Amino acid sequence: MSDKQAIIKKMLEMQKKFSEYEHQNGVDPKDYWKAPEGHPLHGYREEYTKLANQLVDTAHAEKGSHR
């Protein structure tokens, strides 16, 4: 599996878990933006953003372009 495929797979897994959590519990915006430690969404936004940026960087590297 390529780096890009691995990143996409991880992002899709995260989206699925987020959606399941949201359907069961709802999501308070403060928990999305700054969930306390121990909360299921703690670090979610930061990790997802990091993966999205890695994906963009990987795609640019494949094409020989840059941001």
C-alpha positions in Angstrom: 0.0 0.0 0.0 1.4 3.4 -0.9 1.8 6.2 1.6 -1.1 8.0 0.0 -3.4 5.0 0.2 -2.4 4.4 3.9 -3.2 8.1 4.7 -6.6 7.9 2.9 -7.4 4.6 4.7 -6.6 6.2 8.1 -8.7 9.3 7.3 -11.7 7.2 6.3 -11.4 5.1 9.4 -11.4 8.3 11.5 -14.4 9.7 9.6 -16.3 6.5 10.2 -15.6 6.5 14.0 -16.5 10.2 14.1 -19.8 9.6 12.3 -20.6 6.7 14.6 -19.9 8.8 17.7 -21.9 11.7 16.3 -24.9 9.6 15.6 -24.8 8.0 19.1 -24.0 11.1 21.1 -24.1 14.2 19.1 -21.1 16.5 18.9 -20.8 19.7 20.9 -18.7 22.1 18.9 -16.4 22.7 22.0 -15.6 19.0 22.0 -14.8 19.1 18.3 -12.5 22.0 18.7 -10.9 21.3 22.1 -12.1 18.1 23.6 -10.7 17.4 27.1 -8.2 14.6 27.6 -9.9 11.2 27.8 -12.8 12.3 25.5 -13.3 10.2 22.4 -12.7 13.3 20.2 -9.6 14.5 22.1 -7.0 15.3 19.4 -9.3 14.2 16.5 -9.2 17.5 14.7 -5.5 18.0 15.0 -4.7 14.4 13.8 -7.1 14.6 10.9 -5.7 18.0 9.8 -2.1 16.5 10.0 -3.2 13.6 7.8 -4.9 15.9 5.3 -1.7 18.0 5.0 0.4 14.9 4.6 -1.9 13.7 1.8 -1.6 17.1 0.0 2.2 17.0 0.4 2.3 13.5 -0.9 0.2 14.3 -3.9 2.4 17.3 -4.7 5.5 15.2 -4.4 4.1 12.6 -6.8 3.4 15.3 -9.4 6.5 17.3 -8.8 4.6 20.4 -7.8 4.4 22.4 -4.6 1.9 24.4 -2.5 
